[in-house]
Amino acid sequence: MIQRIQSIFLLCAAVATGLMFVMPAATLTVPGEQVYEYYTAKVIQAGGTPQFVAWNWASLILNILMTALSVITIFLKKKEKSVRPTLLLQLRMCFVNIVLMLGMIALLWLQVRQVAGAVHATWTADTAFVFPTVGIIFTWLAIRSIVKDLTLLKSYDRVR
């Protein structure tokens, strides 16, 4: 379903969640002047030369799932005569993606608080911390467009 407006919204959601791989979600500052950057994939010690500290497997896998689900939903097409089953499947996948993004928000918040508590640091949210929320907004806009397409198809069925 590439030529629909929901494809643009889903692409924007995929870009927003994809940016979380390369931008830090939070910055942890330890009172001893050490600064750590928390990515969805890893934690690094910032400074002169960045040093790898640890992997974040749960948030990495969840981020891969969110981004992949958005891209897969764009290129989804069932081999049926009607477009309606494809739109219904897209709708379900968008709802699953929203649930995954809400889980990512909760997981990021919990993991950053846990790491900050373990090293006695203060943390500040960076730009990438709000990207799941941006992805939810774009996915919701895609859902609205899919519903509009479904109602349009229903009106065509009534005319026949």
Secondary structure by P-SEA (a helix, b strand, c coil): ccccaaaaaaaaaaaaaaaccccccbbbbccccbbbbbccccccccccbbbbcccaaaaaaaaaaaaaaaaaaaacccccccaaaaaaaaaaaaaaaaaaaaaaaaaaaaaaaaaaaaabbbbbbccccaaaaaaaaaaaaaaaaaaaaaaaaaaaaaac
